[in-house]
Amino acid sequence: MSVFSAPAYDQHELVSFCTDKKTGLRAIIAVHDTTLGPGVGGCRMFPYASDEEALHDVLRLSRGMTYKSALAGLPMGGGKSVIVGDPRVEKTRALMEAMGDFIQSQGGRYVAAEDSGTGVTDISIMGERTPFVSGVQDNGYGGDPSPSTALGVYLGILSAITHRSGGNSLRGLRVAIQGLGNVGFHLARHLRAGGATVYGADINPTNLNRAVTELDVLPLESADILSADVDILAPCAMGAVLNEQSIPQIRAAIIAGAANNQLATFDDGARLEARGILYCPDFLINAGGIIDVHYQRAGSGTVAARAHIERIEQTLGEVLRRADSGHRQTQVVAEELAREYMQAAIDAPLSLAGVG
Ligand code: NAD
């Protein structure tokens, strides 16, 4: 297994591996860049098929966090962690405690939040062993950042509609959501309230049924969701769903979802552009959760966090305008803008969100 030459390595500052004989914990912490602050990012638990798959995932996710935080104007770097295992059958309290110890051993260069396969309870258990966790503060405001992520994605969808058609109404529009978990469910709620017809698929029948019964989401088979005949596609499950096989089948004109690393490869951004599909970069529009986490850590209120999340709409508008005028991929333009923001923050540190 290669590390330094791994495709997603991209000059990571730190990659740390852990095996704990007592609990069976196998985990990786990756910190991509701490220029703007500690590497803050979710702790994902997933039954990876191989070590390579786990390493690839954590490196790509960690790198994405650097750009996400920079573009959101947050004083945070990029980091992520993964626990190898099936959260439904292998998660134990002892395993979460051991993960807390592992995070603590990094001395604050990595701060964990919840992610796919982990929840507020798990992060709280880790928090018994280390202060370097987020999303669990008992300050009257805190906990699950997923509703904030969903809000940011929703605002991104509105921005994309405005860019494409000049309007900002969801009435008469059809949206397909892949994955009705923590984020997908709240996104469906916003979209339904905005007047959209929402289709959804989930491999977990409990999550699918909840959205169908509580929000009138129209169920589709998981195999059909990416190619559904809709206006907007919102991937809210796993990464790499936009690839050589799926892109020719997509019928939506706009793709805007919460899942990290939706593009399987760089070429897939070009494939979407060639098909005239407007892709809203995931790390830009799913930043609501990390913005929320930042305000939780600072002990600040929901009003300031919400105002900050609302800036996603303008930032996406800027990216889409630049991409259009230069006939360039939205993902490339968003990364370029993130690097500009990082440089500006280094030149004038006070321009970062001053809530910390
Ligand atoms: P989650 O685990 O709560 O929900 C994901 C859902 O997708 C689950 O219900 C799962 O059963 C379903 N799913 C998995 N594979 C599927 C498939 N092939 N087809 C249909 N459904 C499938 O996770 P979440 O917290 O809602 O996060 C969703 C995505 O958004 C993840 O990629 C996560 O990394 C990303 N994200 C989440 C946040 C957050 O605040 N939670 C923030 C930024 C990014």
Residues whose N, C-alpha, C, O or C-beta is under 5 A from the ligand:
A	BS01	NAD	D115 S116 G117 P145 S146 T149 Q178 G179 L180 G181 N182 V183 G184 A201 D202 I203 N204 N207 S222 C236 A237 M238 G239 A258 A259 N260 N286 G289
